[in-house]
Amino acid sequence: GINAEYGGNIDCAGEVLLSEHEDYDQWGIDIRVQFRNSDEMKRLTSSYQSGGEKSVSTILYLLSLQGLTECPFRVVDEINQGMDPRNERKVFEMMASVATISGTSQYFLITPKLLPALDYNDKMNILGIFNGEGLEENDKDDLDQSFAHDRVIERVRFRNTQMTQSQAG
């Protein structure tokens, strides 16, 4: 379950309920979460929880489905945005642990940022792509330090170039 396997690592609780309705098209899934001991479980909504709490809830739900569904790969896009550094680190560790279980799906984590000094295990490969306006040559050391680990298989840097209408042809 979510609480036993994942939620306790981040000091939160959650449950998933089937929301039934007379009209089958109105059935759904209700995710209820609790991030503070003083609160009761509340339905996960776009307005009540913080951005970080929504991200944590979403990834814990997805990780809990890992053993129930089979697919060749999973793509997780910017799940760490809005998380505080403590939860971001814990979520990354959980994702790394689940994603590197033998026989599981391949994971792709796409993010514009990662915390420094994350633990990468021997079953992980990292491809760092650095691109954007204002990326200067002297930023290279900072970027390389962010990915200073033997599991980094490639560090790719792009210069931000813009084509004019005549160049685009």
Disulfide bonds with the S-S distance in Angstrom:
none
